[in-house]
Amino acid sequence: MRIYVDIDDVLCETAATLCGLAEREFGRHVKYLDVRQFDLQKVFSLDGSEMARFRELSHSAHALASYPVTQGAVAGVRALVAAGHQVDAVTGRPASSHRGTEAWLETAGFGDLPVTYVDKYGRAGCFGQNPDDPPTVSMDELGERRYDAAIDDSPLALDRLADWRSTRVFVFDRPWNADYALAPNMVRASGWRQIVDAFARQAEYCNIEVKLCNVHGSAEMVSY
């Protein structure tokens, strides 16, 4: 199976770290559990110039290096890869952050994952571009890859993933998606253990189906 895995708040603890950044740099004290929406400009009550500065700081290599790994993420990704799945890191970060992003992935234990930069939120134009930045693709272009499963936390991304009807979508539990209404192709996941267990159960079910097909096929051959 081909699996799309978001980076921020799926592989790493981005929002909690940004709460600390907003307090240090802008004097905005917001607890992680009070981040109930995905619009951080509103969450931290930042004006336009402050938000531009916040974006710049939060995507700097120094800031990205400080993001803690989400509990169970390394073991979870390794388990999926070991089971034969193709796992892609898919992020809404600007492509200009690729050096810091890929350095973090390497250090954290995800260095083997291919990374795709996607304009998930329609704000790719808000960031500067460098000649060596990797390409940024649209959600429509990403959908052409036909992922079997996706793991994401962002309501804006989930709205688009709802249209990927043949893709099983795991909604990674976070305060800002607690009230999100799941589409028919979605299921909630409280953490990486639950995700890995779900894939293991699916693999076991598929193996049982194959065995049953083999048994029925043998029986039909005998009947002839």
Secondary structure, DSSP 4 states (H G I P E B T S, - for coil): -EEEEESBTTTB-HHHHHHHHHHHHH-----GGG--SS-HHHHTT--HHHHHHHHHHHTSHHHHHTPPBPTTHHHHHHHHHHTT-EEEEEE-S-GGGHHHHHHHHHHHT-TTS-EEEE-TTS-GGGS---TTPPPEE-HHHHHTT--SEEEE--HHHHHHHTT-TTSEEEEE--GGGTTPPPPTTEEEESSHHHHHHHHHHHHHHHHHHHHHHHHHHHHHHHH-
